[in-house]
C-alpha cells in the first residue's frame, strides 16, 4: 500500500511535531515547514495527499497560501487557527479550504479529519467509475473525466465543489435544505458546520453561472434551501 504524504505548515514547532507524531503513528509520512512562502512552494511542487495549514504564519498567511494553491491544485487543505471569529472560517472555506479546525484541538480529531478528506478526494478523483456525461443547456459534467464544462470552457472545481455540483445535477428540480446537503455530500459523520454549504454553493456559482447574482443552475428557494434547475 502506498504511504500517504502530508505537508504540515506550522510555525509553532511543538504543535507541528505533535501533529507529525500522531499522523506517523497512523501510517502517514509528514514534511514540516515553518513559513507560508516555503510551504506554498513545497505544496506546489510535491504531490502531497493533504496539506495542514496554519492561518497565522510568517511572511505569508495561511489564507494567502490556500488561495495560491487553489489556482493550480486540488490537494485537500485543512486550515488550523487559534482565532475563533466565524468570518475567518467563512473566508477560509471560501478560498477553497476543505476543512477548518480551531486550536486547541484533539490530535485524534485531526487524524480522523485527515483520513476522511484523503479518502473522499481519492474516491472523487480516481476510485469510482463514472460512466457518462450529464448535459444541460450551457453546462456539461463529464463523470468519466471528472470535468465540468460551462459556457464552452472547462472550469476548475475543488473536489468538494465537484461532489456538491454532481449531487445537484443527479437530483434535478428537487429542493434540498442546507442540513440535507451537508448530510448527503459531506456525510452524516462529518465534522464541520452547515455554513460551509452556502460558501461552496457561492463558489460553484462564481465558476459555472453566466451571472452568479442571478443563478441559472443552482437556485435559492427562500426558506427551504436550494434546487438545481435542469
C-alpha positions, 0 to 999 in steps of 0.5 A: 500500500502506498504511504500517504504524504502530508505537508504540515505548515506550522510555525509553532514547532511543538504543535507541528511535531505533535501533529507529525507524531500522531499522523506517523503513528497512523501510517502517514509520512509528514514534511514540516515547514515553518513559513507560508512562502516555503510551504506554498512552494513545497505544496506546489511542487510535491504531490502531497495527499493533504496539506495542514495549514496554519492561518497565522504564519510568517511572511505569508498567511495561511489564507494567502497560501490556500488561495495560491494553491487553489489556482493550480491544485486540488490537494485537500487543505485543512486550515488550523487557527487559534482565532475563533471569529466565524468570518475567518472560517467563512473566508477560509472555506471560501478560498477553497479550504476543505476543512477548518479546525480551531486550536486547541484541538484533539490530535485524534480529531485531526487524524480522523479529519485527515483520513476522511478528506484523503479518502473522499478526494481519492474516491472523487478523483480516481476510485469510482467509475463514472460512466457518462456525461450529464448535459444541460443547456450551457453546462456539461459534467463529464463523470468519466473525466471528472470535468465540468464544462460551462459556457464552452470552457472547462472550469476548475472545481475543488473536489468538494465543489465537484461532489456538491455540483454532481449531487445537484445535477443527479437530483434535478428540480428537487429542493434540498435544505442546507442540513440535507446537503451537508448530510448527503455530500459531506456525510452524516459523520462529518465534522464541520458546520452547515455554513460551509454549504452556502460558501461552496454553493457561492463558489460553484456559482462564481465558476459555472453561472453566466451571472452568479447574482442571478443563478441559472443552475443552482437556485435559492428557494427562500426558506427551504434551501436550494434546487438545481434547475435542469 
